[in-house]
Amino acid sequence: MPGSPNIESTRIRYGTLEYVLSIVRDGEEQIIGTLVDEILPIRGDDPVIKRVQTTKRTGGLFVDSTVTDAQTLAPRWHYGVDTRRTVLLEFDGVRVYGRLTPGNGAARTIETTVAEPFFDASNWDLAVRALPLEEGESAIVQVYDVDRQLQRYNVRVADRELRGTGAIVHVVVQLGRDNEAHVWFDDSTRTLLRVETPIEPGVLLRQVLKP
């Protein structure tokens, strides 16, 4: 949970990175777009992390903006807009309030209290990066998703591959009963290098850091 002793936010590096998105279907890969991930510190009396993820695909432009407590990684604010809907959320501990506006409908008010503290589902990877990521380690990361409410992601470090003087960490994240993402991080910088997520039988969504 946010603020847990094994969550060390200083492991997260700031900066802007660009990724290539592709669909892998029965072994054949097709590029479908790009994702620019910007993670910035906002310092002051109440330091936070601002993150903006901008996805460009043939279906349009998708933007996710979040503000997160810089020490505990507790979510503060979330704004997401795509062709289907706009979501605006504010977080206060275990309380969530805001609105969801479909592209062709009226806004729906969101006001709920969640049983336990959580991370923003859009930033589950930041929570994983903040873990020690020792080989064989496992953890449960609690996240809030506007569609599915409180979710528990099972995280385990599958292996560490030595590369020169560093290592690449392979992490498996159980996002749901039949949805297991595989993620690779640079161990020293905690840079996200690659994500592979099944979206249907025989089909993967792949996100790879541009060289």
N, C-alpha and C positions, 0 to 999 in steps of 0.2 A: 504494500500500500504506500501512498505518498508519505514521505518522512520516515519510512522504515530504516533501521540502522544499516542494512546492506545496500540501500539506494544511495549512491554517491554521485550527485549531479555534476561534480567537477570532471567526471570521466567524459562528459559530453563536450565535443569540440564545436565551435561556432564557425560559420562560413556558408558559402553558397556552392552547391554541387548540382550537376546536371546528369540525368539518367535517360537511357533509352528504354522505351517500353515495347514489348513484343508479345505476341500470342504464339505459343508453341502447341501445334495440333498434330498429334501422331508423329512427333519428331521433326516436323517442318515448322520453321520459325518465320513469322511475318511481323515486321516492325509496324507499330500502330501509333506511335507518338513519342513525346518526350515529357519529362517531369523535371522541373527546377525546384530544388529544395533549399530554402534559405532559413538558417537558424541563427538568430542574432540575440545578443545580450542587451537588455534595457536596464541600466544600472541606476542607482539612486537609493532613497530611503527604503523602497520596496522593490528590490530587484526581481525581474521576471525574464523569461525567455520568450521571445516572439518568433513564431515559425510561420512561414508562408510557403505552401506547396502549390505550384502552378502546373497543371497538366494540360498539354495540347494534344488532342486526338482528332481524328477525322470527324468525330461526333460533336466537336466543339471545344470550348475552353472551360476548365474546371479549376476553381481556386478554393483552397482551404487555408484559413488563417486561424492561429491559436495563440493564446497568451497563457503561460504556465509559470507557477512559482519557481524561481531559480534555484531554490534550495531543496524543497520537498518534492517538486514536480507535480504538485496538485494543480489541477486545471483551474483557470480563472475565467476564460472567455473563448468562444469558438464561433467563427463565421464561415460558412461554406456556401458556395453558389455554383450551380451547374445548370444544364439545360432542363433538368427535371424539377428542381426546387431550390429554395434558399432556406438555410438554417442559421438561426442566431441563438446562441445559448450563453448563459452566465452561470457560474458555479460558485457556491458558497458552502464549503465543506461537503456535506452529503446532499445538499439541496441543488436542484437544477431548475432553472426557469428561463423562458424565452419563447420563441415562436418558430414554426415551420410553415413555409409558404410554398405550396405546389406551383409549378409553372403556369397552370391554367385553373387555379382555384383560390379559395379564400384561406387566409392565414389561420393556423391552429395554434392556440396557446399551449405552451409546455410548462408545467409546474409540478414537480415531483420531488420526493425525498427518497434517497437510495439507502439501503440498509447499512452499507459500510463505505469507508473512503475508497476512492478510485482514481485512476488516470483517465485522461481523454483517450477514447479508442483511436483517434487519429494519431496519437503520439505513443502508441504502445512500444514502438521501437526505441524511443528515448528512454523509457523505463528499462528496457532490456539492456541498452547500452550502459546504463548506470549501475548494472549489477556487476559483481566480480568476474563472472563468466569463466570460472575455473572448470577444467575438464571434468565431466561427470556431474556437474552442479545442476540442480533443478529448482524451479520456483513457480509460484502461481502469481500472475500479474492480473490485478482486477482493473477492468476498464468499464467506462460507461459509453454506450452507443445509443443514439437517439431512437433507433429502430428496435434494438434488442435489449435495451436497458443494461443492467449490470451483467457483465460477462467475466468469466475467469479463464484466462489464457494459461495453459500449462507450457512452461518454457524449460527446455533442457539443452545443455551444451553437448552436442553430438561428438565433436572432435576438434582438435587444434592441429593445423598443418603449419609446420615451420617454413618460413619464407625468408631466406637470408638471415638477418639478425632479428626478425620479428616473427609474427605468426598470424594466420587467418583462422578465425573462430567460426565454426559452423554451428548454428543454433536452430533447433526445431521448435516451432511455436504451434501448439494445438489451438487454433482459433475457434473451432467448433467440433462437433462430433465427427464430421467427415471432411474437415478442412484443416490441413496441416501445412503451414508455411515453412519453407527452408530459407534461412537468412545467413549471410556471410558478412562478418565484420573484420576490419583490420584491428588486431588486438591492441596495438599501441595508441592509435588515434580514435578508435571506435567508429571510424568511418564505415557507413553502410556501403557494401560493395555490390551485393546482389540479393534479390528476393525472388523466390519462385513460389507461386500460390496456385493450387488447383482451382479452377473455376467451374469445371464440369469433367466427367470422366474422359481421360485422354487429352485434356486441354489445360495448359498452364499459362498464367500471366507472369511474365518475367520482367524484372526491373534490374538494369545493369548500369553501373557507374560508367560514364563516358571517360575514356583515357585522356 
